[in-house]
Amino acid sequence: MELTDEEIRTFMIERYGDFVLYRPRMTAVNFLLWAAPVLLLLIGTYIGLRVIRKQAAQVNDEGPEAGQS
């Protein structure tokens, strides 16, 4: 019994998922896989900016005399 290329491809995808393909099909899982680093970078940048702004606001609220005794 000889299998065709399409049958082999179908078997490999069913067994191992789209990741065995050189050019995976665009699915929700693949999109999430590729988008996750970008999303995490954006979230990290947002959180970092909020922390920096909060610390800067605290320093400004204390005024220049706060560090002097």
HELIX and SHEET records of a PDB file:
HELIX    1   1 ASP A    5  TYR A   16  1                                  12    
HELIX    2   2 ASP A   18  VAL A   20  5                                   3    
HELIX    3   3 ALA A   28  GLU A   62  1                                  35    
HELIX    4   4 PRO A   64  GLY A   67  5                                   4    
END                                                                             
